[in-house]
């Protein structure tokens, strides 16, 4: 019963010692929802670690940008890990993960680790396993992690709760002033990138972004970087902007505050996930069926039924380590 | 419901620019619930690195004409990832098909049917 946990513990130790295969397998275990032996999380103050999130609309050029940016960051960083997220089909739950095609030049570099990740029914622009995988990578001596989100609209903003710095990628001809002032994507950027800047419409996109950020105090205006990722144009400026934002967030204590808040968010999400598992189990038991019958007979209100059952759900036998593996796995 | 949780690597080992075949196969596999990681045109060492980092359950190679690159990829993956199943498709001449099959690789030459390829993926990843 503890054998799978033992193996996972061994595997985590090997990953920590630099074994790439073990690292890849632990990420798969996280994706399957297996419970990891503890990774120390108290890194809120560790300014040497950095996680940069790259987000933007589908087709904005995120993968190409991540690839070119990785080249640039490797001039000063000894390594870089990339988590590239693409959507799972809500119908088949399969996925086509194509980000590696654009990162081909890093295909065999030992200092680059790339992992494609399907969202697996998680909403918010990332996979449910992204945050834990990011922590795993940084624990396993990959201090610099880049996360590429799925192509997002205005509200898939999980990246804020996951990365240290959010880079929002737009294109010339994107939207207009009204779009720019809508809530969401435009509010989370620590850095704006206008990629494909060699295309028409650059000036008006720049004006729209400026109009949004000019209303903020000067110290809170994100830099706006123009890039042509396919040619590597603007990568030096972008890497420079990332360094400056990182330094500024560290200096003001904002980085530590963000990471602290992210831990709270993560704890709450993990608890909620664990609670859902408990609830699913409870929903199979006779007490739950009895409550449904009472509801149907009109002898109890739904609120009263919940009040009655809630303590039992929480106190029901907690799942063993092995049972945390979803039923899809044999 | 079709959720397999299984991951398949898809690489092109040929130098021809034809993407249609592998794309159609990849889409069929996605629709059958697989996560398909496309890496495009790749040398044998690139196929191996992706198979390791992506922790896939099955490697798919699209062959265009010359099978030398594919044979090298098969050899390398079989040496470095013990027990990793591999299947191939594309323009595979009969003599090449025999060589690949002798190495334990399932081969789908032109004219193969998508349902057969999907069945093979299910079988090779142990879900059917």
Interface residues (C-beta under 8 A of the other chain):
Chain A: X20 X21 X24 X25 X27 X28 X31 X32 X88 X89 X91 X92 X93 X94 X95 X96 X97 X98 X100 X101 X104 X107 X108 X113 X114 X115 X116 X118 X328 X329
Chain B: X1 X2 X3 X4 X5 X7 X26 X27 X29 X30 X31 X32 X33 X34 X35 X36 X37 X38 X39 X40 X41 X42 X45 X46 X49 X50 X52 X53 X54 X55
